[in-house]
Amino acid sequence: MSDKAKIAIVGFGNIGKAVLNSVNQNNELHGDMEPVGIITRDPARTCSQLPDNSGVSSNQIYTLKDEKAWTDLDADVAILCGGSKEDLPHQGPIFARNFNTVDSFDTHKDIAGYFATMSGIARAEGTLSLVSGGWDPGTFSLERVLGNAFIPGSNPRGFYGLDDEGGLSMGHGDAIRKVKGVADARQYTHAIHESMEDLESDGKLELAPGQMHWRECVVVLENDTPEERERVSGEIQSMPKYFNEYRTEVEFTTQENLDANYSEMHHDGAVITSGNTADGNRGSIEYRNTWPSNPDGTAGILTACARAVHKMSKDGQTGAITMLDVPASKYSPHSRQELLKKFM
């Protein structure tokens, strides 16, 4: 392996495009990574969407089904940009057999099982896989662990969609689009601000998911009839791990209206930790992020994770890890001397 990480991008939807931009930005700023290929279901569409300065040529775009073609790709890390509902459970194990990987698997209740699967495969193949990167799970996971450690006995919680418009959830939108009869959809998460205030005043408060957020779903149907609306609404609202624990409102619209009025990809959130120190004084910690573009924010984190995986793989580490297992310096392009001088 060279010092410059060679990055393959798997999937070229919103996240894949943002990851390509982030890899090129890091290459321009720090010169420590470069894109070497895109693996996609639709190479023709991907070619048509590549910007002139993408750093990827048409002969570096591979068909996902053509495993023989991309298996020999000279890549240090593959960033998997598919959805958590169907793509990553299938693609993660396949790519971990051939490459070091980074993904954003975000079905919280299934992370332990997915981690175990990826760990077994990566250890057997001598690769390293960072699973569930991004901001939640990911950076928010880090802040929950740190908050609980710094304020013993506290119960850190993450809230998303803090402003009135809520925040675009890419994974939940992808899950809706998998429902039969759905042509397109957006899903916006809304924080319940009263619960945020309650947690700040009582750091040990136990909050169920439905007490923290509600879900807004905007859906375009292939065949918009009253019967289809009733069926699709029921399937969305009863979908386990995504909607069945929340108040979920489903609104139907046209493709034209969706494209015109629901194209914003903003999202934001905060992790709140509150509790008493040993002498009984009230303390609180808050970590917040605001993303005008959720894909761009997520991509920046995944790209930093790829840098860390490249470094840790060169050190001989194999198996599966999460962002909790990575020393902060591994995410950074800077030397230890620079980190001590500029960031300590």
C-alpha positions as CSV (number, residue, x, y, z in Angstrom):
1,M,0.0,0.0,0.0
2,S,1.1,3.5,-0.7
3,D,0.7,6.4,1.7
4,K,-2.1,7.8,-0.5
5,A,-5.3,5.9,0.1
6,K,-6.9,4.5,-3.0
7,I,-10.7,4.8,-2.6
8,A,-13.4,2.8,-4.4
9,I,-17.0,4.1,-4.1
10,V,-19.8,1.5,-4.1
11,G,-23.1,3.1,-5.2
12,F,-23.6,6.5,-6.8
13,G,-26.7,8.0,-5.3
14,N,-26.7,11.1,-3.1
15,I,-24.2,9.6,-0.7
16,G,-21.9,8.2,-3.4
17,K,-21.8,11.5,-5.3
18,A,-21.0,13.4,-2.0
19,V,-18.3,10.9,-1.1
20,L,-16.6,11.4,-4.5
21,N,-16.6,15.1,-3.9
22,S,-15.2,14.7,-0.4
23,V,-12.4,12.4,-1.5
24,N,-11.4,14.9,-4.2
25,Q,-11.6,17.7,-1.7
26,N,-9.3,15.8,0.7
27,N,-6.9,15.0,-2.1
28,E,-6.7,18.7,-3.1
29,L,-6.2,19.8,0.5
30,H,-4.0,17.1,1.9
31,G,-2.9,14.8,-1.0
32,D,-3.5,11.6,1.0
33,M,-6.3,9.9,-0.9
34,E,-7.7,9.6,-4.4
35,P,-10.7,7.9,-6.1
36,V,-9.8,4.9,-8.2
37,G,-13.2,3.5,-9.2
38,I,-17.0,3.6,-8.8
39,I,-19.0,0.3,-8.6
40,T,-22.6,0.9,-9.4
41,R,-25.8,-0.8,-10.6
42,D,-26.1,1.6,-13.6
43,P,-22.7,2.5,-15.1
44,A,-24.3,4.5,-18.0
45,R,-26.2,6.8,-15.7
46,T,-23.1,7.2,-13.4
47,C,-21.0,8.2,-16.4
48,S,-23.5,10.8,-17.4
49,Q,-23.5,12.3,-13.9
50,L,-19.8,12.5,-13.4
51,P,-18.4,16.1,-13.3
52,D,-15.5,17.0,-15.6
53,N,-13.1,17.2,-12.6
54,S,-14.3,13.9,-11.0
55,G,-10.9,12.2,-11.2
56,V,-12.6,9.1,-12.4
57,S,-12.7,8.0,-16.1
58,S,-15.4,5.9,-17.8
59,N,-13.1,2.8,-17.7
60,Q,-13.0,3.1,-13.9
61,I,-16.7,2.6,-13.5
62,Y,-17.8,-1.0,-12.9
63,T,-21.1,-2.9,-12.9
64,L,-22.0,-4.1,-9.4
65,K,-23.1,-7.5,-10.7
66,D,-19.8,-8.0,-12.6
67,E,-17.9,-9.1,-9.5
68,K,-15.0,-10.5,-11.6
69,A,-14.3,-7.1,-13.0
70,W,-14.1,-5.1,-9.8
71,T,-12.5,-7.8,-7.6
72,D,-9.1,-6.9,-9.0
73,L,-9.6,-3.2,-8.6
74,D,-6.5,-1.7,-6.9
75,A,-8.3,-0.1,-3.9
76,D,-7.2,0.3,-0.3
77,V,-10.7,1.1,1.0
78,A,-14.2,0.7,-0.5
79,I,-16.7,3.1,0.9
80,L,-20.2,1.5,0.7
81,C,-22.9,4.1,0.0
82,G,-26.0,1.9,-0.2
83,G,-29.0,1.8,2.1
84,S,-29.2,-0.1,5.4
85,K,-32.5,-1.9,4.7
86,E,-31.5,-4.0,1.8
87,D,-28.1,-2.9,0.3
88,L,-25.6,-3.1,3.1
89,P,-26.6,-6.4,4.7
90,H,-26.0,-8.0,1.3
91,Q,-23.1,-5.9,0.0
92,G,-21.1,-5.5,3.2
93,P,-20.0,-9.1,3.5
94,I,-19.3,-9.4,-0.3
95,F,-17.0,-6.4,-0.3
96,A,-15.3,-7.2,3.0
97,R,-14.0,-10.4,1.4
98,N,-12.1,-8.3,-1.1
99,F,-11.4,-4.9,0.4
100,N,-11.1,-2.9,3.6
101,T,-14.5,-1.2,3.9
102,V,-16.4,1.7,5.4
103,D,-20.2,1.9,5.6
104,S,-23.0,3.8,7.2
105,F,-25.2,0.9,8.4
106,D,-27.7,2.8,10.6
107,T,-30.4,0.3,11.7
108,H,-29.5,0.7,15.4
109,K,-31.2,-2.4,16.6
110,D,-29.4,-4.6,14.0
111,I,-25.9,-3.1,14.5
112,A,-24.6,-5.8,16.8
113,G,-25.6,-8.6,14.5
114,Y,-24.2,-6.8,11.4
115,F,-21.0,-6.1,13.3
116,A,-20.6,-9.8,14.2
117,T,-21.1,-10.8,10.5
118,M,-18.6,-8.3,9.2
119,S,-16.1,-9.1,11.9
120,G,-16.1,-12.8,11.1
121,I,-15.6,-12.3,7.4
122,A,-13.0,-9.5,7.7
123,R,-10.9,-11.5,10.1
124,A,-11.0,-14.5,7.9
125,E,-10.0,-12.5,4.8
126,G,-7.5,-10.3,6.6
127,T,-9.4,-7.1,5.9
128,L,-10.6,-4.3,8.1
129,S,-14.2,-3.0,8.1
130,L,-15.5,0.1,9.9
131,V,-19.3,-0.3,10.2
132,S,-22.0,2.2,11.1
133,G,-20.0,5.3,10.4
134,G,-21.7,8.7,9.9
135,W,-23.3,11.0,12.4
136,D,-25.9,8.7,14.1
137,P,-24.7,6.1,14.5
138,G,-21.2,7.5,14.3
139,T,-20.2,10.9,15.8
140,F,-23.3,10.9,18.0
141,S,-22.3,7.4,19.3
142,L,-19.0,8.8,20.3
143,E,-20.6,11.7,22.1
144,R,-23.1,9.4,24.0
145,V,-20.2,7.3,25.2
146,L,-18.1,10.3,26.2
147,G,-21.0,12.1,27.9
148,N,-21.9,9.1,30.0
149,A,-18.2,8.6,31.0
150,F,-17.7,12.3,31.9
151,I,-21.0,12.6,33.8
152,P,-21.4,9.2,35.6
153,G,-24.9,7.9,35.7
154,S,-26.2,10.2,33.0
155,N,-28.4,9.0,30.1
156,P,-27.2,10.8,26.9
157,R,-29.8,11.0,24.1
158,G,-29.6,12.2,20.5
159,F,-32.3,14.4,18.9
160,Y,-32.6,15.0,15.1
161,G,-34.6,17.5,13.1
162,L,-34.4,20.4,15.4
163,D,-35.9,23.2,13.3
164,D,-39.6,23.4,12.3
165,E,-39.0,21.8,8.9
166,G,-37.4,18.8,10.4
167,G,-34.4,17.0,8.8
168,L,-34.2,14.7,5.8
169,S,-33.5,11.1,6.8
170,M,-31.9,9.3,3.9
171,G,-32.2,5.8,5.3
172,H,-35.8,6.2,6.2
173,G,-36.6,7.7,2.8
174,D,-34.9,4.7,1.2
175,A,-37.0,2.3,3.3
176,I,-40.2,4.0,2.1
177,R,-39.1,3.8,-1.6
178,K,-38.8,0.0,-1.1
179,V,-42.5,-0.3,-0.4
180,K,-44.4,-1.7,-3.4
181,G,-46.3,0.9,-5.3
182,V,-44.1,3.9,-4.1
183,A,-42.6,5.8,-7.0
184,D,-40.6,8.3,-4.8
185,A,-40.6,9.6,-1.3
186,R,-38.9,11.9,1.3
187,Q,-38.9,11.4,5.0
188,Y,-38.3,14.2,7.5
189,T,-37.6,13.6,11.2
190,H,-38.8,16.1,13.8
191,A,-37.5,16.4,17.3
192,I,-40.0,16.7,20.2
193,H,-38.6,19.7,22.0
194,E,-40.5,19.1,25.2
195,S,-38.5,15.9,25.6
196,M,-35.2,17.7,25.1
197,E,-36.1,20.1,27.9
198,D,-37.2,17.2,30.1
199,L,-33.9,15.5,29.6
200,E,-31.9,18.6,30.3
201,S,-33.7,18.9,33.7
202,D,-33.5,15.2,34.5
203,G,-30.4,13.5,33.1
204,K,-31.6,10.0,34.0
205,L,-34.9,10.3,32.2
206,E,-35.8,7.2,30.2
207,L,-37.3,8.2,26.8
208,A,-38.8,5.8,24.3
209,P,-38.1,6.6,20.6
210,G,-41.6,7.8,20.1
211,Q,-41.2,10.3,22.9
212,M,-38.2,11.9,21.2
213,H,-39.2,12.2,17.6
214,W,-42.1,12.0,15.1
215,R,-41.9,11.1,11.4
216,E,-43.2,13.0,8.4
217,C,-43.4,11.0,5.1
218,V,-44.1,12.6,1.7
219,V,-44.9,10.0,-0.8
220,V,-45.5,9.7,-4.6
221,L,-47.5,6.7,-5.7
222,E,-47.2,4.8,-9.0
223,N,-51.0,4.5,-9.0
224,D,-52.6,7.1,-6.8
225,T,-56.0,5.8,-5.7
226,P,-57.7,5.8,-2.2
227,E,-57.1,2.1,-1.9
228,E,-53.4,2.5,-2.6
229,R,-53.1,5.4,-0.2
230,E,-54.6,3.3,2.6
231,R,-52.5,0.3,1.9
232,V,-49.2,2.2,1.6
233,S,-49.9,4.3,4.6
234,G,-50.5,1.2,6.7
235,E,-47.3,-0.5,5.4
236,I,-45.2,2.6,6.2
237,Q,-46.7,3.2,9.7
238,S,-46.3,-0.5,10.7
239,M,-42.7,-0.9,9.3
240,P,-40.6,-2.3,12.2
241,K,-37.3,-0.6,13.1
242,Y,-38.3,2.5,11.1
243,F,-41.8,3.8,11.8
244,N,-43.9,1.5,14.0
245,E,-42.6,3.1,17.3
246,Y,-43.3,6.7,16.2
247,R,-46.1,9.0,15.4
248,T,-45.9,8.8,11.6
249,E,-47.7,11.1,9.3
250,V,-48.0,10.1,5.6
251,E,-48.8,12.7,3.0
252,F,-49.3,11.9,-0.7
253,T,-48.3,14.3,-3.5
254,T,-47.2,14.4,-7.1
255,Q,-43.7,13.9,-8.4
256,E,-43.7,17.5,-9.7
257,N,-44.6,18.9,-6.2
258,L,-42.1,16.6,-4.5
259,D,-39.3,17.8,-6.8
260,A,-40.3,21.4,-6.5
261,N,-40.9,21.7,-2.8
262,Y,-39.1,18.8,-1.1
263,S,-35.6,18.9,-2.6
264,E,-33.8,20.3,0.4
265,M,-31.4,17.8,2.0
266,H,-30.8,19.7,5.3
267,H,-30.6,17.9,8.6
268,D,-29.3,18.7,12.1
269,G,-29.2,17.2,15.6
270,A,-27.8,17.3,19.1
271,V,-26.6,14.9,21.7
272,I,-27.6,16.1,25.2
273,T,-26.0,14.8,28.4
274,S,-27.1,16.1,31.8
275,G,-26.5,14.9,35.3
276,N,-24.9,15.5,38.7
277,T,-21.1,15.5,39.4
278,A,-19.8,13.7,42.5
279,D,-20.5,16.8,44.7
280,G,-24.1,17.1,43.4
281,N,-23.6,20.0,41.1
282,R,-25.6,20.0,37.9
283,G,-23.6,19.6,34.7
284,S,-24.5,19.3,31.1
285,I,-22.7,18.6,27.8
286,E,-24.2,19.3,24.4
287,Y,-22.8,18.3,21.0
288,R,-24.6,19.7,17.9
289,N,-24.2,19.5,14.1
290,T,-26.0,21.3,11.3
291,W,-25.9,20.1,7.8
292,P,-27.3,22.1,4.9
293,S,-26.8,18.9,3.0
294,N,-27.1,15.7,4.9
295,P,-25.2,13.7,2.2
296,D,-22.3,16.1,2.3
297,G,-22.0,16.0,6.0
298,T,-22.2,12.2,6.1
299,A,-19.7,11.9,3.3
300,G,-17.1,14.0,5.1
301,I,-17.3,11.7,8.1
302,L,-17.2,8.5,5.9
303,T,-14.1,9.8,4.1
304,A,-12.3,10.5,7.4
305,C,-13.2,7.0,8.5
306,A,-11.7,5.7,5.3
307,R,-8.4,7.5,6.1
308,A,-8.5,5.9,9.6
309,V,-9.1,2.4,8.2
310,H,-6.3,2.8,5.7
311,K,-3.9,3.7,8.5
312,M,-5.1,1.0,10.9
313,S,-5.0,-1.6,8.2
314,K,-1.4,-0.7,7.4
315,D,-0.7,-1.3,11.1
316,G,-2.0,-4.9,10.7
317,Q,-5.5,-4.6,12.2
318,T,-8.3,-6.8,10.8
319,G,-11.9,-7.6,11.6
320,A,-14.7,-5.1,12.3
321,I,-14.5,-1.8,14.2
322,T,-16.8,1.2,14.8
323,M,-16.0,4.8,15.2
324,L,-15.8,4.1,19.0
325,D,-12.7,2.0,18.3
326,V,-10.7,4.6,16.3
327,P,-8.1,6.9,18.0
328,A,-9.0,10.5,17.0
329,S,-5.6,11.1,15.4
330,K,-6.3,8.4,12.9
331,Y,-9.2,10.4,11.3
332,S,-6.9,13.4,10.8
333,P,-4.6,14.1,7.8
334,H,-2.3,16.0,10.2
335,S,0.9,14.7,11.8
336,R,1.1,14.2,15.5
337,Q,3.3,17.3,15.8
338,E,0.7,19.4,14.0
339,L,-2.1,18.0,16.2
340,L,-0.2,18.8,19.4
341,K,0.6,22.3,18.1
342,K,-2.7,23.3,16.5
343,F,-5.4,21.2,18.1
344,M,-4.5,20.5,21.7
